[in-house]
Amino acid sequence: MRSSLIAGNWKMNGNLQSAIDLVEGIKAGDAGKAELAICPPAVYLMKVGGMLADSNIALGAQNVGDREAGAFTGEISAHMLLECGCRYAIVGHSERRTLYAESDQLVAARFAMALQAGIKPILCVGETLRERESGVTEEVVARQVDAALDVSGIDGFARAVIAYEPVWAIGTGQVATPEQAQAVHAFIRSRLAQLDSGVAQRVQILYGGSMNPANAAELLSQADIDGGLIGGAALKAHDFLAIAQAV
């Protein structure tokens, strides 16, 4: 039986005091049976990590460098994140792919570096509205998953998480129906099962498209949805915990 993971992606929001308040609020609340992870901006990783040291809440980064070390200004290596206490690192978020032109190959390299350091990558995959309307959702998602498979193999996914995030449902208020989300989650699992059915059954696949307290229970009731990668709702402790309790 797969456990459920609710991971909060704070993106580029908040300040030091709001980060402290948010962590305190989450720690004081009830997450039910869900595993929790929070991914603050990189400058707050050490502070938030210290606050989480006495809890079961995992720390995650919003990105990870694709190289071990060197003259790569602005990048943060996986080993640096590990020293901050990170257990997870988001890779390939749609905002990185679309706003910063990260290719499937670059995302796959970031995925591999996280694995090498012992950090679980959360590989984000998903289609734009145009791609969905063109009927190529599965083709797009398969290409994104396959890029990581080509570099890290199916064994890499035994130590990873996948997040399906329909790009058209991120920050727009639109949400894929539970049936739409389940169909893509099932497709991803079947794609992995072609290589290793055991890994496919164990890997957590999160939904990452505007999950909130109102729709979480229905989405999380689907057979292949194992949690959520939460954006806006992760910035309020009450809402984040309400999603966790929906598990």
C-alpha positions in Angstrom: 0.0 0.0 0.0 1.5 3.3 -1.1 1.6 6.1 1.5 0.3 9.6 0.6 2.6 12.6 0.4 1.4 16.2 0.6 4.3 18.5 -0.5 4.0 22.2 -0.3 5.8 24.3 -2.9 6.1 27.9 -1.6 7.6 29.2 -4.9 8.9 32.7 -4.6 6.6 33.9 -1.8 6.9 35.2 1.7 9.6 36.5 3.9 11.6 35.1 6.9 8.9 35.9 9.4 6.1 34.5 7.3 8.1 31.4 6.8 8.6 31.0 10.5 4.9 31.5 11.2 3.9 29.1 8.5 6.2 26.3 9.8 5.0 26.8 13.3 1.4 26.6 12.1 1.9 23.4 10.2 3.9 21.8 13.1 1.1 22.7 15.5 -1.6 21.1 13.4 -2.8 17.7 12.5 -1.7 16.1 9.2 -3.7 12.9 9.7 -2.2 10.0 8.0 -0.3 11.9 5.3 3.4 12.4 4.9 4.3 16.1 4.7 7.1 17.9 3.0 7.6 21.6 2.5 9.7 23.3 -0.1 10.6 26.9 0.9 12.7 29.3 -1.1 16.4 28.3 -1.0 17.4 31.2 1.2 15.2 29.9 4.0 16.2 26.2 3.8 18.6 26.3 6.7 16.1 28.1 9.0 13.1 26.0 8.0 15.2 22.8 8.2 16.2 23.7 11.7 12.6 24.2 12.7 11.7 20.8 11.3 14.5 18.9 13.0 12.2 17.7 15.8 9.3 16.8 13.5 8.3 14.2 10.9 7.9 16.9 8.3 10.4 16.6 5.5 12.3 19.5 3.9 12.5 19.9 0.2 14.1 22.2 -2.3 12.4 23.8 -5.3 15.2 22.9 -7.7 18.6 21.3 -7.7 21.8 21.9 -9.8 22.6 19.5 -12.7 26.4 19.5 -11.8 28.3 18.4 -8.7 30.3 21.7 -8.3 32.1 24.4 -10.3 31.6 27.7 -12.0 27.8 27.6 -12.2 26.7 30.9 -10.8 23.3 30.8 -9.1 23.0 27.0 -9.0 22.8 24.9 -5.8 24.3 21.4 -5.8 22.5 18.4 -4.5 25.1 17.9 -1.8 24.6 21.5 -0.6 20.9 20.8 -0.3 21.6 17.6 1.5 23.7 19.5 4.1 20.7 21.8 4.6 18.6 18.7 5.5 16.7 18.3 2.3 15.1 14.9 1.6 13.3 16.1 -1.5 14.0 18.3 -4.5 11.5 19.4 -7.1 12.8 19.1 -10.7 11.1 20.1 -13.9 8.4 22.2 -12.5 6.3 23.6 -15.3 7.4 27.2 -14.4 11.0 26.1 -14.8 10.2 24.5 -18.1 8.2 27.3 -19.5 9.6 30.5 -17.9 13.3 29.4 -17.8 13.3 27.1 -20.9 14.5 24.0 -19.0 14.7 21.1 -21.4 13.7 17.5 -20.8 17.4 16.7 -20.9 18.3 19.4 -18.3 15.5 18.2 -16.0 16.8 14.6 -16.4 20.3 15.7 -15.4 18.9 17.5 -12.3 16.9 14.3 -11.5 20.0 12.2 -11.7 22.1 14.6 -9.5 19.4 14.5 -6.8 19.4 10.7 -6.8 23.3 10.6 -6.6 23.1 12.6 -3.4 20.4 10.5 -1.8 17.7 13.1 -2.3 14.3 12.1 -3.7 13.6 14.1 -6.8 9.9 15.1 -7.4 9.8 14.9 -11.2 7.1 17.2 -12.5 5.4 16.3 -15.8 2.4 17.7 -17.6 0.9 19.2 -20.7 -0.2 22.7 -21.7 -3.7 23.6 -22.6 -2.8 23.6 -26.3 -1.3 20.2 -26.0 -4.4 18.8 -24.2 -6.7 20.2 -26.8 -4.5 18.7 -29.5 -4.9 15.3 -27.9 -1.1 14.8 -27.2 -1.2 14.7 -23.4 0.1 11.1 -23.2 2.8 11.8 -25.8 4.1 14.9 -23.9 4.0 13.1 -20.5 5.7 10.0 -21.9 8.5 12.2 -23.4 9.1 13.9 -20.1 9.2 10.6 -18.1 11.3 8.9 -20.7 14.0 11.6 -20.6 14.6 10.8 -16.9 14.4 7.0 -17.6 17.1 7.4 -20.3 19.5 8.9 -17.8 18.6 7.2 -14.5 16.8 4.0 -15.6 13.8 2.4 -14.0 15.8 1.8 -10.8 16.0 5.6 -10.3 12.2 5.8 -10.0 12.3 3.4 -7.1 13.8 6.4 -5.2 11.8 9.2 -6.8 8.4 10.8 -6.8 6.4 11.9 -9.8 4.0 14.9 -9.9 1.5 15.2 -12.7 0.8 18.9 -13.1 -1.5 19.9 -16.0 0.1 23.3 -16.9 -3.3 24.7 -17.7 -4.5 24.1 -14.1 -1.6 25.7 -12.2 -2.5 29.0 -10.6 -5.5 29.4 -12.9 -8.2 28.2 -10.6 -9.0 25.5 -13.2 -8.6 21.9 -12.0 -8.5 18.7 -13.9 -11.5 16.5 -13.1 -10.7 13.6 -10.9 -11.3 11.3 -13.9 -8.9 13.4 -16.1 -6.2 13.4 -13.4 -6.6 9.7 -12.7 -6.3 8.8 -16.4 -2.9 10.5 -16.7 -1.7 9.0 -13.4 -2.7 5.6 -14.5 -0.9 6.2 -17.8 2.3 7.1 -16.1 2.2 4.1 -13.8 1.5 1.8 -16.8 4.5 3.4 -18.6 6.8 2.5 -15.8 5.2 -0.9 -15.5 6.4 -1.8 -18.9 9.9 -1.8 -17.4 9.3 -2.9 -13.8 5.8 -3.6 -12.4 7.1 -3.5 -8.8 8.6 0.0 -9.2 5.5 1.2 -10.9 3.3 0.0 -8.1 5.5 1.5 -5.4 6.2 5.0 -6.9 4.1 7.8 -5.5 2.5 9.9 -8.2 1.2 13.3 -6.9 -1.4 15.6 -8.5 -0.1 19.1 -8.9 -2.8 21.3 -10.4 -4.5 23.7 -8.0 -5.4 21.1 -5.3 -7.2 22.8 -2.4 -9.3 21.8 0.6 -12.5 21.8 -1.4 -11.4 19.4 -4.1 -8.6 17.4 -2.3 -10.8 14.5 -1.0 -12.2 13.6 -4.4 -8.9 13.8 -6.2 -7.1 11.8 -3.5 -9.8 9.1 -3.6 -8.6 8.1 -7.1 -6.7 4.8 -7.3 -3.4 6.2 -8.7 -3.3 9.6 -7.0 -0.9 9.3 -4.1 -0.9 12.9 -2.8 -0.5 16.4 -4.0 2.2 19.0 -4.9 0.5 22.0 -3.5 1.1 25.6 -4.5 -1.1 28.4 -3.3 -2.8 26.4 -0.6 0.5 25.5 0.9 1.0 29.1 2.0 -1.7 28.8 4.6 -1.2 26.3 7.4 -4.9 25.7 7.8 -5.4 24.9 4.1 -2.3 22.8 3.8 -3.3 20.7 6.8 -6.9 20.4 5.5 -5.5 18.9 2.3 -3.4 16.4 4.3 -6.4 15.5 6.4 -8.3 14.7 3.2 -6.0 11.7 2.8 
